[in-house]
Amino acid sequence: MTTFSLSRSRKISRRGTTTIAVLAAAVLLTACGGGGDHSSNHGAAQTTQANESSPINAHDPWVKAAASGNSALFGTLANNSDKDITITAVSSPAAGSVQMHETKKDASGAMVMSEVKGGFKIPAHGQHELKPGGDHIMLMGLKGALKAGEQVEFTAMTSDGGSFKVTAPVKDFSGANENYDHGTASPTDHDHGDHDHSGHDHGDGKHEGHDHMHGSGKAASSAAHS
């Protein structure tokens, strides 16, 4: 009986030692795994915290292809700052002048576009959409044909004294042919090149389509003089 009890005691002791060893290994493995996860999460946090040179970003910008005359920039402008920012002016080497336009219905129900004198205001952490039939940035008096696949550069000035650049691809698009409302910019305020409207009866005072408007497209708007 004494021998049996001693043998059983040794077996229990060995089992206890084995169990302790397994538990210790599990604790060590868990600790190592936890350290690995912490390192991975820290790396992901650094990746998502991108520092932009400007608080304004342009998402999916594009420009309508045009052989001559005028065209427009579309896309979405996002403000990543904590304050409202207004785009006060835009320029491009591809055009004689660039204006910010809005599109609204006139008294007859026709869609007409006119210059936004104060510029586009983008709310803090908000967006401003530029789309055909709505607000857009218009290139007036193209210096050359804009063909699909080419790139057009823009520089925009903002109310906080900063600026940002946008490079947009040119795409074929059959829309964006709204009329121009001359109620805010009379025909004589623009240089129409060979097609001088100052001596013509404009009827309803509107010109059809982006490609027909303004001839050379040079604008002497009040925004340009300010």
C-alpha positions in Angstrom: 0.0 0.0 0.0 2.8 2.4 0.8 4.5 1.7 -2.6 1.3 2.2 -4.5 0.7 5.6 -2.8 4.2 6.8 -3.5 3.9 5.9 -7.2 0.5 7.6 -7.5 1.9 10.7 -5.8 4.8 10.9 -8.3 2.3 10.6 -11.3 0.2 13.4 -9.8 3.3 15.5 -9.4 4.4 15.0 -13.0 1.0 15.9 -14.2 1.0 19.0 -12.2 4.4 20.0 -13.5 3.3 19.4 -17.1 0.1 21.5 -16.6 2.2 24.4 -15.2 4.6 24.2 -18.1 1.7 24.3 -20.6 0.1 27.3 -18.9 3.4 29.2 -18.8 3.9 28.6 -22.5 0.3 29.8 -23.2 0.9 33.0 -21.2 4.1 33.7 -23.0 2.5 33.1 -26.4 -0.3 35.4 -25.5 2.0 38.1 -24.4 4.0 37.9 -27.7 0.8 37.9 -29.7 -0.4 41.0 -27.9 2.8 42.9 -28.7 2.4 42.0 -32.3 -1.1 43.3 -32.5 -0.1 46.6 -30.8 2.6 47.2 -33.4 0.2 46.5 -36.3 -2.5 48.9 -35.0 0.1 51.6 -34.4 1.2 51.3 -38.0 -2.3 51.5 -39.3 -3.0 54.7 -37.3 0.0 56.4 -38.8 -1.1 55.4 -42.3 -4.6 56.9 -41.9 -3.3 60.2 -40.5 -2.2 61.8 -43.7 -0.9 65.4 -43.6 -2.1 67.5 -46.6 -0.3 70.6 -47.8 -3.8 72.3 -48.2 -7.0 71.7 -46.3 -8.9 71.7 -49.7 -8.8 68.5 -51.7 -10.4 67.8 -55.1 -12.0 64.4 -55.5 -12.5 62.9 -59.0 -11.9 66.2 -60.9 -12.4 66.2 -64.7 -12.7 68.6 -67.6 -15.0 68.5 -70.6 -13.3 67.9 -73.9 -13.6 70.9 -76.3 -12.1 71.8 -79.6 -12.2 75.6 -78.9 -14.2 78.2 -77.0 -15.0 77.2 -73.5 -15.0 74.2 -71.2 -15.6 73.4 -67.5 -14.1 71.7 -64.5 -16.2 69.3 -62.5 -15.6 67.2 -59.4 -16.0 67.5 -55.6 -14.1 70.0 -53.4 -13.6 68.9 -49.8 -12.6 71.1 -46.9 -10.7 69.1 -44.2 -10.2 72.1 -41.9 -12.2 73.3 -38.8 -13.3 76.5 -40.5 -15.2 77.6 -43.6 -13.0 78.4 -46.6 -14.1 80.3 -49.7 -12.4 79.8 -53.1 -11.9 83.4 -54.3 -10.2 82.9 -57.6 -9.1 80.2 -60.1 -6.6 80.3 -63.0 -5.4 77.8 -65.6 -2.7 78.0 -68.3 -5.2 76.3 -70.6 -7.6 79.3 -70.7 -7.6 83.1 -71.0 -9.8 83.4 -67.9 -11.5 81.2 -65.4 -14.7 81.9 -63.5 -16.8 80.1 -60.9 -20.4 79.6 -62.2 -23.7 78.5 -60.8 -26.7 77.2 -62.8 -30.3 78.1 -62.0 -33.7 78.3 -63.6 -34.7 81.6 -65.0 -38.3 83.0 -65.1 -39.0 81.0 -68.3 -37.8 77.7 -66.7 -34.7 77.5 -68.8 -31.4 76.6 -67.0 -29.0 79.5 -67.2 -25.6 80.0 -65.6 -24.0 83.1 -64.2 -20.8 84.0 -62.4 -20.6 83.6 -58.6 -19.1 86.9 -57.6 -18.2 85.8 -54.0 -16.7 82.5 -55.0 -17.5 79.0 -53.7 -17.8 78.7 -49.9 -16.9 75.2 -48.6 -18.0 74.6 -45.0 -15.7 73.2 -42.4 -15.3 69.4 -42.9 -17.8 69.7 -45.7 -17.9 69.4 -49.5 -18.9 71.5 -52.5 -19.9 69.5 -55.6 -19.1 70.8 -59.1 -21.3 69.0 -61.7 -22.9 69.5 -65.1 -26.1 71.4 -64.7 -24.9 72.8 -61.4 -22.0 74.7 -60.0 -18.8 74.5 -62.0 -15.5 76.2 -62.7 -15.5 77.5 -66.3 -12.5 77.9 -68.6 -13.2 80.8 -71.0 -11.2 81.4 -74.1 -9.3 78.1 -74.5 -5.8 78.5 -75.7 -5.9 75.2 -77.5 -8.1 72.1 -78.0 -8.7 70.0 -74.9 -8.6 66.4 -76.0 -9.7 63.3 -74.0 -6.9 61.9 -72.1 -5.0 65.2 -71.6 -4.4 66.9 -68.3 -5.5 70.4 -67.3 -3.9 72.2 -64.4 -5.6 74.7 -62.1 -4.5 77.0 -59.3 -7.1 78.2 -56.8 -6.8 81.0 -54.3 -8.6 80.7 -50.9 -10.0 83.2 -48.4 -7.4 82.1 -45.8 -4.6 83.4 -47.9 -3.6 80.0 -49.2 -3.8 78.2 -52.5 -4.0 74.7 -53.9 -3.5 73.0 -57.3 -5.8 70.6 -59.2 -4.8 68.5 -62.1 -7.8 67.1 -63.9 -8.1 64.7 -66.9 -10.0 65.7 -70.0 -13.1 63.5 -70.8 -15.6 63.4 -73.7 -19.0 64.6 -72.5 -22.0 65.7 -74.5 -23.8 67.6 -71.8 -23.0 70.8 -69.9 -24.6 73.0 -72.6 -26.5 75.4 -70.4 -27.3 78.9 -71.5 -25.4 82.0 -70.1 -27.4 84.6 -68.2 -26.2 88.0 -69.3 -28.1 89.6 -66.5 -25.0 89.5 -64.4 -22.5 90.0 -67.2 -23.5 92.0 -70.3 -22.2 91.0 -73.8 -20.2 94.2 -74.0 -18.3 93.2 -70.8 -16.7 90.4 -72.8 -14.3 90.2 -75.8 -16.0 87.9 -78.2 -13.2 87.8 -80.8 -14.5 87.8 -84.4 -18.1 87.3 -83.2 -18.9 90.8 -81.8 -22.3 90.8 -80.2 -22.3 94.5 -79.2 -24.2 95.5 -82.4 -26.7 92.6 -82.4 -30.1 92.0 -81.0 -29.7 89.2 -78.4 -33.4 88.5 -78.1 -33.6 86.6 -74.8 -30.0 87.5 -74.1 -28.7 84.0 -73.9 -26.1 82.0 -75.9 -26.5 78.3 -76.4 -23.8 76.0 -75.1 -20.4 76.2 -73.6 -18.7 76.0 -77.0 -20.7 78.9 -78.5 -20.3 81.3 -75.6 -18.0 84.3 -75.6 -15.8 83.5 -78.6 -12.3 84.1 -77.3 -13.8 84.0 -73.8 -11.8 86.8 -72.3 -13.8 88.2 -69.4 -13.5 91.7 -67.9 -15.7 90.9 -64.9 -15.6 92.8 -61.7 -13.9 89.9 -60.1 -11.0 90.2 -62.5 -10.7 94.0 -61.6 -10.8 93.5 -57.9 
